[in-house]
Amino acid sequence: MQRITASTVWSTAAIALVAGAATLSSHVTPSDPAAGADVAGAPVATNRIAGAAAAATSAAAAVARTTAAATTSAAQAVAAVAAKSPAVPPAIRAATAFAVASDQELRERIKWVPVRWGGEKTKTLDEESRLLLAAVAAERADLDQVGLTFQDVYGVIDAETSWVPRKGMGRNGVSSHGLAQFEARTARGLGLKDPNDPVQAVYAAAVNMKHGAEWAAEKIAHLDLTPEQRAEKIREGVSVYYNLSIRGRNKWDGLNTAQLPVPTQRHIRNVRAGAEKASDLAEDMLS
């Protein structure tokens, strides 16, 4: 997640997936975690799928406008870098592959496969399900507004659990749960009622990442950075926000990343690696 320059904002197919995700069933309205019920969106009709191309065109225009402006926000910084990417392939393929009409359909499309973790048999999501959840969560949380994408969501979950849902334990002795490894207090603050529900958990992770990106943008607003550097620091800040307590995260100033706790530095590297993996998977899937 840290290296924004990798493959010039990841890959052409990955950008196409973001454009396609924008057509996810009337914004794929998030479910109410408190109710735990499925939320039916509008059917994925032909005109909505076909609208992916228009969404891609609109996104390109927004990028062009952003590049001309001063890059002082996370979204502007990433957009300025993304403007250098080659033309994207038709987004309609991504829209068709990742469009869903409701939470129920989303859950039905998720596939679990057996895996051994810590010497024990358990289960994990297959690659398509991981991309699907990441794409839907990024769209629901409007991560494009802060310069983040589905690759970032994928990277965070990859860093947290390698997509194997489980119970964890923080250095503070507080247990964390599910794919996104939320402690109970953090889960409540995000409105997450069931951290073991992958749909709810990945969406909550995306919301938390959005908060982290906004926080990071304020922390580094005074720094004289290029768009590439600012985007990189925003992503560092998301890991800091996600990985540390309030006291720990407030020590980060955008310049002292090398002095962060070793687990946090590892989180930054792992999220970046996971984001690049998501780009490769998306490119293979959509090619």
One Martini backbone bead per residue (centre of mass of N, CA, C, O) as a GRO file, in nm:
protein
  287
    1MET     BB    1   0.052   0.065  -0.011
    2GLN     BB    2   0.300   0.259  -0.029
    3ARG     BB    3   0.363   0.201  -0.347
    4ILE     BB    4   0.244   0.406  -0.595
    5THR     BB    5   0.458   0.338  -0.840
    6ALA     BB    6   0.361   0.065  -0.896
    7SER     BB    7   0.293   0.018  -1.210
    8THR     BB    8   0.148   0.274  -1.227
    9VAL     BB    9  -0.078   0.224  -1.031
   10TRP     BB   10  -0.028  -0.064  -1.094
   11SER     BB   11  -0.294  -0.155  -1.310
   12THR     BB   12  -0.500  -0.150  -1.570
   13ALA     BB   13  -0.706  -0.359  -1.466
   14ALA     BB   14  -0.748  -0.232  -1.188
   15ILE     BB   15  -0.877   0.030  -1.288
   16ALA     BB   16  -1.114  -0.112  -1.422
   17LEU     BB   17  -1.234  -0.227  -1.160
   18VAL     BB   18  -1.308   0.039  -1.031
   19ALA     BB   19  -1.502   0.126  -1.250
   20GLY     BB   20  -1.685  -0.124  -1.220
   21ALA     BB   21  -1.758  -0.090  -0.916
   22ALA     BB   22  -1.940   0.170  -0.966
   23THR     BB   23  -2.189  -0.037  -1.065
   24LEU     BB   24  -2.285  -0.152  -0.786
   25SER     BB   25  -2.588  -0.149  -0.726
   26SER     BB   26  -2.659   0.138  -0.633
   27HIS     BB   27  -2.386   0.133  -0.453
   28VAL     BB   28  -2.426  -0.095  -0.268
   29THR     BB   29  -2.596  -0.096  -0.013
   30PRO     BB   30  -2.545  -0.113   0.300
   31SER     BB   31  -2.584  -0.287   0.565
   32ASP     BB   32  -2.737  -0.328   0.872
   33PRO     BB   33  -2.567  -0.450   1.131
   34ALA     BB   34  -2.791  -0.454   1.346
   35ALA     BB   35  -2.990  -0.633   1.171
   36GLY     BB   36  -2.852  -0.844   0.963
   37ALA     BB   37  -2.957  -0.767   0.685
   38ASP     BB   38  -3.049  -0.764   0.374
   39VAL     BB   39  -2.982  -0.550   0.087
   40ALA     BB   40  -3.172  -0.437  -0.170
   41GLY     BB   41  -3.099  -0.360  -0.478
   42ALA     BB   42  -3.077  -0.287  -0.776
   43PRO     BB   43  -3.076  -0.431  -1.051
   44VAL     BB   44  -2.855  -0.566  -1.290
   45ALA     BB   45  -2.870  -0.399  -1.555
   46THR     BB   46  -2.779  -0.321  -1.864
   47ASN     BB   47  -2.741  -0.012  -1.817
   48ARG     BB   48  -2.542  -0.046  -1.576
   49ILE     BB   49  -2.318  -0.198  -1.717
   50ALA     BB   50  -2.284   0.006  -1.952
   51GLY     BB   51  -2.204   0.244  -1.750
   52ALA     BB   52  -1.900   0.188  -1.710
   53ALA     BB   53  -1.784   0.356  -1.939
   54ALA     BB   54  -1.883   0.626  -1.829
   55ALA     BB   55  -1.734   0.609  -1.561
   56ALA     BB   56  -1.450   0.605  -1.679
   57THR     BB   57  -1.468   0.879  -1.820
   58SER     BB   58  -1.527   1.046  -1.567
   59ALA     BB   59  -1.269   0.967  -1.415
   60ALA     BB   60  -1.071   1.085  -1.620
   61ALA     BB   61  -1.167   1.376  -1.593
   62ALA     BB   62  -1.104   1.403  -1.292
   63VAL     BB   63  -0.804   1.358  -1.316
   64ALA     BB   64  -0.740   1.601  -1.497
   65ARG     BB   65  -0.835   1.813  -1.295
   66THR     BB   66  -0.649   1.733  -1.060
   67THR     BB   67  -0.373   1.776  -1.194
   68ALA     BB   68  -0.417   2.095  -1.221
   69ALA     BB   69  -0.417   2.090  -0.929
   70ALA     BB   70  -0.356   2.106  -0.609
   71THR     BB   71  -0.192   1.850  -0.414
   72THR     BB   72  -0.350   1.825  -0.087
   73SER     BB   73  -0.485   1.549  -0.121
   74ALA     BB   74  -0.527   1.222  -0.148
   75ALA     BB   75  -0.693   1.210  -0.410
   76GLN     BB   76  -0.510   1.404  -0.571
   77ALA     BB   77  -0.246   1.252  -0.553
   78VAL     BB   78  -0.339   0.988  -0.691
   79ALA     BB   79  -0.457   1.111  -0.949
   80ALA     BB   80  -0.191   1.232  -1.057
   81VAL     BB   81  -0.064   0.952  -1.098
   82ALA     BB   82  -0.291   0.807  -1.263
   83ALA     BB   83  -0.265   0.995  -1.519
   84LYS     BB   84  -0.004   0.820  -1.623
   85SER     BB   85  -0.171   0.606  -1.718
   86PRO     BB   86  -0.288   0.402  -1.921
   87ALA     BB   87  -0.526   0.300  -2.096
   88VAL     BB   88  -0.816   0.154  -2.036
   89PRO     BB   89  -1.002  -0.096  -2.050
   90PRO     BB   90  -1.293  -0.223  -2.066
   91ALA     BB   91  -1.520  -0.200  -1.793
   92ILE     BB   92  -1.743  -0.412  -1.850
   93ARG     BB   93  -1.600  -0.665  -1.744
   94ALA     BB   94  -1.591  -0.582  -1.447
   95ALA     BB   95  -1.891  -0.532  -1.406
   96THR     BB   96  -1.979  -0.824  -1.468
   97ALA     BB   97  -1.793  -0.973  -1.253
   98PHE     BB   98  -1.874  -0.758  -0.982
   99ALA     BB   99  -2.177  -0.762  -0.988
  100VAL     BB  100  -2.440  -0.677  -0.752
  101ALA     BB  101  -2.774  -0.670  -0.591
  102SER     BB  102  -2.691  -0.797  -0.301
  103ASP     BB  103  -2.599  -0.936  -0.010
  104GLN     BB  104  -2.696  -1.215  -0.078
  105GLU     BB  105  -2.539  -1.244  -0.341
  106LEU     BB  106  -2.264  -1.197  -0.221
  107ARG     BB  107  -2.266  -1.444  -0.033
  108GLU     BB  108  -2.318  -1.655  -0.261
  109ARG     BB  109  -2.033  -1.584  -0.414
  110ILE     BB  110  -1.888  -1.691  -0.188
  111LYS     BB  111  -1.579  -1.878  -0.147
  112TRP     BB  112  -1.465  -2.166   0.017
  113VAL     BB  113  -1.145  -2.294   0.127
  114PRO     BB  114  -0.919  -2.507   0.219
  115VAL     BB  115  -0.684  -2.480   0.505
  116ARG     BB  116  -0.371  -2.441   0.664
  117TRP     BB  117  -0.342  -2.312   1.010
  118GLY     BB  118  -0.130  -2.373   1.249
  119GLY     BB  119  -0.185  -2.695   1.183
  120GLU     BB  120  -0.484  -2.632   1.094
  121LYS     BB  121  -0.799  -2.668   0.990
  122THR     BB  122  -0.953  -2.447   0.752
  123LYS     BB  123  -1.058  -2.130   0.603
  124THR     BB  124  -1.086  -1.960   0.282
  125LEU     BB  125  -1.082  -1.741   0.037
  126ASP     BB  126  -1.101  -1.698  -0.270
  127GLU     BB  127  -0.981  -1.484  -0.501
  128GLU     BB  128  -1.249  -1.372  -0.611
  129SER     BB  129  -1.377  -1.309  -0.332
  130ARG     BB  130  -1.170  -1.102  -0.245
  131LEU     BB  131  -1.212  -0.900  -0.472
  132LEU     BB  132  -1.511  -0.859  -0.432
  133LEU     BB  133  -1.505  -0.747  -0.143
  134ALA     BB  134  -1.309  -0.514  -0.197
  135ALA     BB  135  -1.474  -0.368  -0.418
  136VAL     BB  136  -1.735  -0.321  -0.257
  137ALA     BB  137  -1.614  -0.175  -0.013
  138ALA     BB  138  -1.484   0.062  -0.165
  139GLU     BB  139  -1.751   0.169  -0.282
  140ARG     BB  140  -1.917   0.207  -0.023
  141ALA     BB  141  -1.680   0.398   0.116
  142ASP     BB  142  -1.555   0.599  -0.087
  143LEU     BB  143  -1.231   0.578  -0.142
  144ASP     BB  144  -1.184   0.775  -0.381
  145GLN     BB  145  -1.199   1.039  -0.198
  146VAL     BB  146  -0.894   0.935  -0.065
  147GLY     BB  147  -0.721   0.758  -0.287
  148LEU     BB  148  -0.850   0.476  -0.275
  149THR     BB  149  -0.868   0.115  -0.320
  150PHE     BB  150  -0.915  -0.220  -0.350
  151GLN     BB  151  -0.614  -0.283  -0.303
  152ASP     BB  152  -0.605  -0.171  -0.015
  153VAL     BB  153  -0.807  -0.360   0.108
  154TYR     BB  154  -0.664  -0.618   0.041
  155GLY     BB  155  -0.397  -0.548   0.188
  156VAL     BB  156  -0.509  -0.528   0.477
  157ILE     BB  157  -0.623  -0.814   0.501
  158ASP     BB  158  -0.358  -0.955   0.434
  159ALA     BB  159  -0.205  -0.835   0.682
  160GLU     BB  160  -0.398  -0.936   0.910
  161THR     BB  161  -0.490  -1.264   0.783
  162SER     BB  162  -0.469  -1.382   0.490
  163TRP     BB  163  -0.783  -1.457   0.471
  164VAL     BB  164  -0.803  -1.577   0.776
  165PRO     BB  165  -1.031  -1.630   0.996
  166ARG     BB  166  -0.974  -1.501   1.337
  167LYS     BB  167  -0.825  -1.502   1.644
  168GLY     BB  168  -0.673  -1.241   1.830
  169MET     BB  169  -0.377  -1.066   1.986
  170GLY     BB  170  -0.275  -0.799   2.136
  171ARG     BB  171  -0.041  -0.619   2.315
  172ASN     BB  172  -0.291  -0.536   2.519
  173GLY     BB  173  -0.474  -0.817   2.544
  174VAL     BB  174  -0.676  -0.779   2.313
  175SER     BB  175  -0.915  -0.907   2.129
  176SER     BB  176  -0.956  -1.025   1.789
  177HIS     BB  177  -1.165  -1.035   1.481
  178GLY     BB  178  -1.150  -1.171   1.192
  179LEU     BB  179  -1.040  -1.047   0.894
  180ALA     BB  180  -0.991  -0.740   1.036
  181GLN     BB  181  -0.919  -0.731   1.341
  182PHE     BB  182  -1.135  -0.639   1.564
  183GLU     BB  183  -1.205  -0.480   1.825
  184ALA     BB  184  -1.481  -0.424   2.005
  185ARG     BB  185  -1.461  -0.113   2.022
  186THR     BB  186  -1.409  -0.060   1.721
  187ALA     BB  187  -1.656  -0.202   1.612
  188ARG     BB  188  -1.864  -0.018   1.745
  189GLY     BB  189  -1.764   0.250   1.610
  190LEU     BB  190  -1.838   0.111   1.310
  191GLY     BB  191  -2.101  -0.080   1.336
  192LEU     BB  192  -1.994  -0.368   1.410
  193LYS     BB  193  -2.156  -0.674   1.493
  194ASP     BB  194  -1.997  -0.895   1.288
  195PRO     BB  195  -1.667  -0.985   1.248
  196ASN     BB  196  -1.735  -1.279   1.106
  197ASP     BB  197  -1.850  -1.118   0.874
  198PRO     BB  198  -1.712  -1.053   0.573
  199VAL     BB  199  -1.888  -0.821   0.471
  200GLN     BB  200  -1.875  -0.640   0.722
  201ALA     BB  201  -1.565  -0.639   0.776
  202VAL     BB  202  -1.458  -0.519   0.507
  203TYR     BB  203  -1.621  -0.263   0.520
  204ALA     BB  204  -1.510  -0.162   0.792
  205ALA     BB  205  -1.222  -0.142   0.692
  206ALA     BB  206  -1.277   0.077   0.479
  207VAL     BB  207  -1.376   0.290   0.675
  208ASN     BB  208  -1.120   0.300   0.849
  209MET     BB  209  -0.937   0.385   0.610
  210LYS     BB  210  -1.072   0.653   0.557
  211HIS     BB  211  -1.007   0.777   0.827
  212GLY     BB  212  -0.700   0.740   0.796
  213ALA     BB  213  -0.662   0.919   0.544
  214GLU     BB  214  -0.769   1.181   0.669
  215TRP     BB  215  -0.569   1.191   0.900
  216ALA     BB  216  -0.307   1.185   0.729
  217ALA     BB  217  -0.356   1.440   0.560
  218GLU     BB  218  -0.334   1.629   0.807
  219LYS     BB  219  -0.046   1.546   0.911
  220ILE     BB  220   0.089   1.622   0.599
  221ALA     BB  221  -0.001   1.907   0.487
  222HIS     BB  222   0.284   2.070   0.548
  223LEU     BB  223   0.427   1.908   0.342
  224ASP     BB  224   0.676   1.894   0.086
  225LEU     BB  225   0.520   1.715  -0.174
  226THR     BB  226   0.471   1.498  -0.393
  227PRO     BB  227   0.226   1.313  -0.514
  228GLU     BB  228   0.372   1.044  -0.462
  229GLN     BB  229   0.453   1.100  -0.166
  230ARG     BB  230   0.171   1.157  -0.056
  231ALA     BB  231   0.045   0.884  -0.126
  232GLU     BB  232   0.244   0.717   0.040
  233LYS     BB  233   0.181   0.853   0.318
  234ILE     BB  234  -0.114   0.785   0.331
  235ARG     BB  235  -0.066   0.478   0.342
  236GLU     BB  236   0.098   0.476   0.592
  237GLY     BB  237  -0.123   0.608   0.771
  238VAL     BB  238  -0.325   0.378   0.756
  239SER     BB  239  -0.151   0.175   0.911
  240VAL     BB  240  -0.118   0.341   1.165
  241TYR     BB  241  -0.421   0.367   1.228
  242TYR     BB  242  -0.484   0.054   1.226
  243ASN     BB  243  -0.229  -0.049   1.427
  244LEU     BB  244  -0.271   0.184   1.639
  245SER     BB  245  -0.299   0.373   1.885
  246ILE     BB  246  -0.355   0.688   1.958
  247ARG     BB  247  -0.079   0.738   2.084
  248GLY     BB  248   0.090   0.605   1.858
  249ARG     BB  249  -0.015   0.762   1.604
  250ASN     BB  250   0.060   1.060   1.708
  251LYS     BB  251   0.379   1.020   1.647
  252TRP     BB  252   0.318   1.055   1.362
  253ASP     BB  253   0.461   1.279   1.078
  254GLY     BB  254   0.579   1.135   0.795
  255LEU     BB  255   0.912   1.113   0.886
  256ASN     BB  256   0.907   0.856   1.122
  257THR     BB  257   0.870   0.560   1.014
  258ALA     BB  258   1.144   0.421   1.114
  259GLN     BB  259   1.030   0.462   1.432
  260LEU     BB  260   0.837   0.259   1.426
  261PRO     BB  261   0.708  -0.011   1.498
  262VAL     BB  262   0.775  -0.308   1.364
  263PRO     BB  263   0.480  -0.404   1.306
  264THR     BB  264   0.406  -0.148   1.143
  265GLN     BB  265   0.619  -0.174   0.923
  266ARG     BB  266   0.514  -0.450   0.833
  267HIS     BB  267   0.233  -0.359   0.755
  268ILE     BB  268   0.313  -0.173   0.527
  269ARG     BB  269   0.451  -0.392   0.354
  270ASN     BB  270   0.208  -0.594   0.339
  271VAL     BB  271   0.005  -0.407   0.205
  272ARG     BB  272   0.166  -0.353  -0.047
  273ALA     BB  273   0.183  -0.650  -0.137
  274GLY     BB  274  -0.125  -0.697  -0.147
  275ALA     BB  275  -0.190  -0.483  -0.361
  276GLU     BB  276  -0.018  -0.612  -0.585
  277LYS     BB  277  -0.168  -0.880  -0.585
  278ALA     BB  278  -0.444  -0.766  -0.669
  279SER     BB  279  -0.351  -0.668  -0.946
  280ASP     BB  280  -0.268  -0.943  -1.059
  281LEU     BB  281  -0.541  -1.085  -1.025
  282ALA     BB  282  -0.711  -0.888  -1.193
  283GLU     BB  283  -0.556  -0.918  -1.455
  284ASP     BB  284  -0.603  -1.223  -1.487
  285MET     BB  285  -0.920  -1.219  -1.469
  286LEU     BB  286  -0.957  -0.981  -1.710
  287SER     BB  287  -0.791  -1.126  -1.960
   0.00000   0.00000   0.00000
